[in-house]
Amino acid sequence: MYGIDEKARTWAQIDLGAMKHNLDIAKRTGVKVMCVIKANAYGHGAVVCGRFLQENGADAFAVACLSEAVELRENGITLPVLVLGHTPCEYAKTLADLHIEQTAVDEEAARELSAAAKEAGVTVSVHIKIDTGMSRSGVLARGDEHVKSAIDAAERITKLENINVVGMYTHLSVADSPNEDEYTRSQIGYFNAVRDGLEARGIHIETCHASNSAGIMYYPEARFDMVREGIMLYGLYPDSMPNSSGLLKPVMTLKSRVGQVRFLPAGTTVSYDRTYKTERETKTAVVTVGYADGYPRRLSNSTYAVVNGKRCRQIGRICMDMMILDATDIEVERGDEVTLLGEGAMSMEEASQIVGTINYELTCLVTDRAQRVYIYPESV
């Protein structure tokens, strides 16, 4: 079998020491920390990150779907794993056999899961989802009337056969927006009301949680028994805005190589659609990265990369597998390392502003063709 160096072309460097730093920030809340590693740990690699976090202070994990949870179990993850999305009830035995906790998105789904679990002769652990204002999924609990009905529904769920309610949670939809403070506090209030209403009926939910990353950073009153650390775990800020505070340490750096160095005469158009024309004789560096690796095409003519410590403007359309830099003013040769995003180059936040998206969509878009290279802290 032929071996190819993982840094031969394009790679995503994952700094696990930075991830540990970001986890430790959430640990300072004094409550349990559920690490959200859905979507392949936001593009960082769920299995490797999960194993590392399991050994370095995580209390639980959250994923989007059953297949992600199964992957973790098959690769040595033994901590509690919660599936945030709906899972069809026919997988009740899989959930129970692998000790995977399932979100009950509403009372009907809980009843279906209860019946399937009873038929399979198993008991499934669930977290009841309360919709306090996200309006996406969960038992509706916005306003006094709906809070009362949510308490009733949650109570009925706790009494279902072959269902073990181990948690209850909500999701804060605008906790990263200071001008939406009143709305966020109303969400926290509705969730508190449901929890208190159940307690008044003698029903104690073992683990209540509401804080996402923005909640961890800005709303200490929403910590309850556990917080869910998502985007900040990867060193990215919940509002996707550039931030120089240094509080978080970015985990992913996208890198590539120079594949060719060449000179173009003044007046030469560059790449597809001729969107760039050289104004002088221009030394170009063709870099072996493109949008098929997750380097967004919408960055074309709007970004820069770092080669040998120097910024180089990107010119012309970014292609599927290559892009071009103006390297006229620097020393560069074939094989030189190029930093595209992170670690001294453009941050994910800066790039997201150009692309018109959020920072963590960019990490999720980095494809498997860009191999992950993990950097472990020396103390681990």
C-alpha positions in Angstrom: 0.0 0.0 0.0 1.3 3.4 -0.9 1.5 6.0 1.8 0.8 9.7 1.2 1.9 12.2 3.8 -1.2 13.8 5.3 0.5 17.3 4.8 1.3 16.6 1.2 -1.5 18.8 -0.2 -4.2 20.4 1.9 -4.9 19.7 5.6 -6.8 20.9 8.6 -4.6 21.2 11.6 -6.5 20.6 14.8 -4.9 22.0 18.0 -6.2 19.8 20.8 -4.4 21.9 23.4 -6.5 24.8 22.3 -9.6 22.7 22.6 -8.7 21.7 26.2 -8.3 25.5 27.0 -11.8 26.1 25.6 -13.2 23.2 27.6 -11.6 24.5 30.8 -13.4 27.8 30.3 -16.8 26.0 30.3 -15.6 23.9 33.3 -15.3 27.1 35.3 -19.1 27.4 35.4 -18.9 24.7 38.2 -21.5 22.5 36.5 -21.3 19.6 34.2 -20.2 20.2 30.6 -21.8 18.5 27.7 -19.5 18.8 24.7 -21.4 19.2 21.4 -19.6 17.1 18.8 -22.3 16.8 16.2 -21.5 17.2 12.5 -18.2 15.4 12.9 -17.3 17.8 15.8 -18.1 20.8 13.5 -15.6 19.5 11.0 -12.9 18.8 13.5 -13.3 15.0 13.7 -15.8 13.6 16.2 -14.0 10.4 17.1 -10.5 11.9 17.8 -12.0 15.0 19.6 -14.4 12.8 21.5 -11.7 10.5 22.8 -9.5 13.5 23.8 -12.4 15.3 25.5 -13.4 12.2 27.3 -9.9 12.0 28.8 -9.7 15.7 29.6 -12.8 16.7 31.6 -15.9 16.3 29.5 -19.0 15.0 31.3 -21.2 14.1 28.4 -21.6 14.5 24.6 -24.3 15.7 22.3 -24.8 14.7 18.7 -27.4 15.5 16.1 -28.5 12.0 15.1 -28.4 8.3 16.0 -25.7 7.4 13.5 -23.3 10.0 15.0 -24.0 8.5 18.5 -23.4 4.9 17.3 -20.1 6.0 15.7 -18.9 7.3 19.1 -19.9 4.2 20.9 -18.1 2.0 18.3 -15.0 4.0 18.8 -14.5 3.9 22.6 -16.7 6.7 23.8 -18.3 5.6 27.1 -19.6 8.9 28.6 -23.3 9.8 28.2 -24.3 10.7 24.7 -27.5 12.6 23.9 -29.1 12.7 20.5 -30.5 16.2 20.0 -32.7 15.4 17.0 -35.6 13.0 16.6 -34.9 9.3 16.2 -37.6 7.0 14.8 -39.1 4.8 17.5 -38.0 1.5 15.8 -34.5 2.2 17.0 -35.5 1.9 20.7 -33.5 -1.2 21.2 -30.4 0.3 19.6 -30.7 3.3 21.9 -31.1 1.1 25.0 -28.4 -1.4 24.1 -25.8 1.3 23.5 -26.9 3.5 26.4 -27.6 6.4 24.2 -29.9 9.1 25.6 -32.7 10.4 23.3 -34.4 13.7 23.0 -38.2 13.5 23.4 -39.2 16.3 21.0 -42.9 16.1 22.0 -45.3 14.0 23.9 -46.4 11.9 20.9 -42.8 11.0 20.0 -42.3 10.0 23.7 -45.4 7.8 23.5 -44.2 6.1 20.3 -40.7 5.5 21.8 -42.3 4.1 25.0 -44.4 1.6 23.0 -41.5 0.5 20.9 -39.3 0.1 24.0 -41.9 -1.9 25.8 -42.3 -4.2 22.8 -38.5 -4.6 22.6 -38.3 -5.3 26.3 -35.9 -2.3 27.0 -35.9 1.0 28.7 -34.7 4.2 27.0 -33.3 7.2 28.7 -34.7 10.5 27.4 -34.3 14.2 27.8 -37.5 16.2 27.4 -37.1 19.1 25.0 -38.9 22.3 26.0 -39.5 25.0 23.3 -39.2 28.3 25.1 -38.8 30.4 22.0 -36.6 28.8 19.4 -39.8 27.5 17.6 -38.0 24.6 16.1 -38.7 21.5 18.1 -39.9 20.6 21.6 -42.9 20.9 23.9 -44.2 24.5 23.5 -43.7 26.5 26.7 -43.9 30.2 25.7 -46.4 32.2 27.8 -48.3 31.2 30.9 -50.9 29.1 29.1 -48.3 27.0 27.2 -46.1 26.7 30.3 -49.0 25.0 32.1 -49.6 22.6 29.2 -45.9 21.9 29.0 -45.8 21.0 32.7 -48.7 18.6 32.1 -47.1 17.0 29.0 -43.7 16.6 30.8 -45.4 15.0 33.8 -47.2 12.5 31.5 -43.9 11.7 29.7 -42.2 11.0 33.1 -44.9 8.4 33.7 -44.6 6.5 30.5 -43.6 2.9 30.6 -40.1 1.9 29.5 -39.0 5.5 29.5 -36.5 6.9 32.0 -36.5 10.7 32.0 -32.9 11.7 33.0 -32.9 15.2 31.6 -34.8 18.2 30.4 -33.5 21.1 28.3 -34.3 24.1 26.1 -32.3 26.0 23.5 -31.6 29.8 23.6 -32.1 31.2 20.2 -30.5 34.7 20.5 -28.3 34.6 23.5 -25.4 35.9 21.4 -27.3 39.1 20.6 -27.2 41.8 23.4 -30.2 43.6 21.9 -32.3 40.5 22.4 -31.6 40.3 26.2 -35.2 40.5 27.1 -36.2 37.7 24.8 -33.4 35.4 26.2 -34.4 36.1 29.7 -38.0 35.3 28.9 -36.8 31.9 27.6 -34.9 31.3 30.8 -37.9 32.3 32.8 -40.2 29.9 30.9 -37.8 27.0 31.4 -37.5 27.8 35.1 -41.3 27.8 35.3 -41.6 24.4 33.8 -38.9 23.0 36.0 -40.4 24.6 39.1 -43.9 23.4 38.1 -42.7 19.8 37.9 -40.9 20.1 41.2 -44.1 21.4 42.8 -45.7 18.1 41.7 -42.9 16.1 43.2 -41.2 15.4 39.9 -37.5 16.0 40.0 -35.6 16.0 36.7 -32.0 14.9 37.4 -30.3 17.1 34.8 -31.7 20.4 33.5 -29.7 22.4 30.9 -30.3 25.5 28.8 -27.0 27.2 28.0 -25.4 26.9 24.6 -22.0 28.6 24.1 -23.5 32.1 24.2 -25.4 31.2 27.3 -22.2 30.0 29.0 -20.5 33.3 28.1 -23.3 35.7 28.9 -26.0 34.2 31.1 -24.7 32.6 34.3 -28.3 32.2 35.6 -29.0 29.7 32.8 -26.4 27.2 33.8 -28.7 24.9 35.8 -27.1 21.4 36.2 -25.2 21.3 33.0 -24.1 23.5 30.1 -23.8 22.5 26.4 -20.5 23.8 25.0 -20.7 23.9 21.2 -19.0 26.5 19.0 -16.8 27.9 21.8 -15.3 24.5 22.3 -13.7 25.0 18.9 -12.4 28.5 19.8 -15.0 30.3 17.7 -17.3 33.1 19.0 -21.1 32.5 19.0 -21.9 35.8 17.3 -19.4 35.0 14.4 -17.9 38.5 14.7 -14.1 39.1 14.8 -12.9 39.1 18.4 -9.5 40.0 19.7 -10.2 39.3 23.4 -8.0 36.2 23.4 -10.6 34.4 25.6 -10.9 31.5 23.2 -8.2 29.7 21.3 -9.1 28.7 17.7 -8.7 25.0 17.2 -8.7 24.6 13.4 -6.1 26.0 10.9 -6.6 25.2 7.2 -3.3 24.8 5.4 -2.1 23.9 1.9 1.0 23.9 -0.4 2.3 25.9 -3.3 2.1 23.7 -6.4 3.6 26.1 -9.0 5.3 29.5 -9.1 5.0 31.4 -12.4 5.1 35.0 -13.9 2.3 36.6 -15.7 2.6 39.7 -17.9 0.8 42.9 -17.1 -2.8 42.9 -18.5 -3.3 39.1 -18.0 -6.7 37.9 -16.8 -6.7 35.2 -14.1 -8.8 32.1 -13.6 -12.5 31.5 -14.5 -14.6 34.3 -15.7 -11.6 36.7 -16.0 -12.6 38.5 -12.8 -9.0 39.7 -12.1 -6.5 41.4 -14.4 -2.8 41.9 -13.5 -1.7 45.6 -13.4 2.0 44.7 -13.6 4.2 41.7 -14.2 3.0 39.4 -11.4 4.6 36.4 -9.8 1.8 34.0 -8.9 1.7 31.0 -6.5 -0.8 28.4 -7.5 -2.0 26.7 -4.3 -3.4 23.2 -4.2 -6.7 24.0 -2.4 -10.2 24.8 -3.7 -13.8 24.8 -2.8 -13.9 21.0 -2.9 -11.6 21.1 0.1 -13.9 23.5 1.8 -12.2 26.8 0.9 -15.2 28.9 -0.1 -15.5 30.1 -3.7 -17.1 33.3 -2.4 -13.8 34.4 -0.9 -12.5 34.9 -4.5 -10.7 38.2 -4.9 -11.5 39.1 -1.3 -9.1 37.2 0.9 -5.4 36.6 1.6 -3.2 33.7 2.7 0.1 33.6 4.5 3.3 32.2 2.9 6.6 32.3 4.7 5.2 34.8 7.2 4.0 37.2 4.5 0.4 38.0 3.4 -0.4 37.3 -0.2 -3.6 38.5 -1.9 -5.7 35.9 -3.5 -6.6 36.7 -7.1 -9.1 35.4 -9.6 -11.8 32.8 -9.0 -11.1 30.1 -6.4 -11.4 26.9 -8.4 -12.6 23.4 -7.3 -9.0 22.2 -6.6 -6.7 25.2 -6.8 -6.5 28.9 -6.2 -4.0 31.6 -7.0 -2.0 34.1 -4.9 -0.2 37.3 -5.9 3.3 36.5 -4.6 5.2 39.2 -6.4 6.7 40.7 -3.3 7.8 37.6 -1.4 10.2 34.7 -1.7 8.2 31.6 -2.6 8.9 28.2 -4.2 7.0 25.0 -5.0 6.2 23.1 -1.8 6.0 26.0 0.5 3.4 25.8 3.3 0.4 28.2 2.9 -1.9 29.1 5.8 -5.4 29.8 4.6 -7.6 30.3 7.6 -6.5 30.6 11.2 -3.1 30.8 12.9 -2.0 34.2 11.7 -4.0 34.2 8.5 -7.6 35.3 8.1 -9.8 34.1 11.0 -12.9 32.0 10.6 -14.9 35.1 11.8 -13.3 37.4 9.3 -13.9 34.9 6.5 -17.5 34.3 7.5 -18.2 38.1 7.2 -17.0 38.0 3.6 -18.9 34.8 2.7 -22.0 36.0 4.4 -22.4 33.1 6.8 -21.4 32.0 10.4 -18.0 31.0 11.4 -18.8 27.4 12.2 -20.4 26.8 8.8 -16.9 27.3 7.4 -15.4 24.6 9.7 -18.3 22.2 8.9 -17.6 22.7 5.1 -14.0 21.5 5.3 -14.2 18.2 3.5 -12.6 14.9 4.1 -10.2 15.5 1.3 -8.5 18.0 3.6 -7.0 15.5 6.0 -7.1 16.2 9.7 -3.8 16.5 11.5 -4.0 16.5 15.3 -1.6 18.4 17.5 -1.7 17.0 21.1 -0.6 19.1 24.0 2.7 18.0 25.5 1.1 17.2 28.9 -1.3 14.7 27.4 
